[in-house]
Amino acid sequence: MDEKKTTVDLSLTETEVRVLFKDVRTSHFLRDESNEERLEYRRQLSSYRVRKGVAQASDAAARAPLWLYEKVCMRVSGFTLDGKDLMDHSDWRSKIPARVKEAVMNAYFLQIQADEGDEGNS
């Protein structure tokens, strides 16, 4: 018998997001964003400019997922640099390619959407 969850443990504030990078599965552990961070992300994401009469996403909108990754990614696994675990480097976030960060945030938001969709199916 399937038992439905009736509570959410708010102490579980970290989400693991796995993405492939150069045929290696990497894990990124993201903390829940604060309300302020979520609002700022949304502000950046909705930033547009008009160029030749056409609305285009601004540079801030393009960088919004990278900005949020920098804020919420607490640790990673699956990376090495100079023969050492990436986490041994104080500037480890800056060593992760932007395309990987974007893939992580895309996967993260897809997970959130799936979780919200599950709620609608109950």
C-alpha positions in Angstrom: 0.0 0.0 0.0 1.3 3.4 -1.0 1.5 5.8 1.9 1.2 9.5 1.1 3.6 11.9 2.7 1.8 14.2 5.0 4.7 16.4 6.2 7.9 17.8 4.8 11.1 17.8 6.9 12.4 21.4 6.6 15.7 20.4 8.0 16.4 18.6 4.7 17.5 21.7 2.9 20.0 20.2 0.4 19.1 18.8 -3.0 21.6 16.6 -4.9 21.6 17.3 -8.7 23.5 15.0 -10.9 24.7 15.9 -14.4 27.0 14.2 -16.9 30.2 16.1 -17.8 32.6 14.5 -20.2 31.1 11.1 -19.6 31.4 11.4 -15.8 28.4 11.8 -13.5 29.0 14.8 -11.2 27.0 15.6 -8.2 26.1 19.2 -7.1 24.6 19.7 -3.6 22.3 22.8 -3.6 20.9 24.3 -0.5 17.4 25.7 -0.6 17.5 29.3 -1.8 16.3 32.0 0.6 13.2 34.0 -0.3 15.4 37.0 -1.0 17.7 35.0 -3.4 14.6 33.6 -5.2 13.2 37.1 -5.7 16.5 38.4 -6.9 16.9 35.5 -9.3 13.4 36.2 -10.6 14.2 39.9 -11.0 17.4 39.1 -13.0 15.6 36.5 -15.1 12.9 38.9 -16.1 15.3 41.7 -17.1 14.8 42.6 -20.8 16.0 45.3 -23.1 14.5 46.5 -26.4 16.8 46.5 -29.3 15.6 47.6 -32.7 12.0 47.3 -31.5 12.5 43.7 -30.3 12.5 42.7 -26.6 15.6 40.6 -25.8 16.7 39.0 -22.6 19.4 41.1 -20.9 22.9 40.0 -19.9 21.6 39.8 -16.3 18.8 37.4 -17.4 21.4 35.2 -19.2 23.6 35.2 -16.1 20.8 34.6 -13.6 21.2 30.8 -13.4 24.9 31.2 -12.9 24.4 33.8 -10.2 22.0 31.5 -8.3 24.4 28.5 -8.7 27.1 30.5 -7.0 24.8 31.3 -4.1 23.3 27.9 -3.4 25.8 25.2 -4.5 27.5 24.1 -1.2 29.7 21.3 -2.6 30.3 19.0 -5.5 31.7 15.6 -6.2 33.1 14.0 -9.3 35.7 16.7 -10.2 39.4 16.8 -9.7 41.9 19.6 -10.5 45.7 19.2 -10.5 45.3 15.7 -9.1 43.3 16.9 -6.1 39.6 16.8 -5.3 38.1 20.0 -6.5 36.7 20.7 -3.0 40.3 21.1 -1.8 40.6 24.3 -3.8 39.2 27.4 -2.0 37.9 28.8 -5.4 36.3 25.6 -6.5 33.1 27.2 -7.8 35.1 29.3 -10.3 36.7 26.2 -11.7 33.3 24.6 -12.8 32.5 25.5 -16.4 29.5 27.8 -16.9 27.8 25.2 -19.2 27.9 22.7 -16.3 26.4 25.2 -13.9 23.7 26.0 -16.3 22.9 22.3 -16.8 22.8 21.8 -13.0 20.3 24.7 -12.6 18.1 23.5 -15.4 18.0 20.0 -13.9 17.3 21.6 -10.5 14.3 23.6 -11.7 13.0 20.6 -13.6 13.1 18.6 -10.3 11.2 21.4 -8.6 8.6 21.5 -11.4 8.2 17.7 -11.2 7.7 17.9 -7.4 5.1 20.6 -7.8 3.4 18.6 -10.5 3.3 15.5 -8.2 1.3 17.6 -5.8 -1.3 18.4 -8.4 -1.7 14.7 -9.1 -2.6 13.7 -5.5 
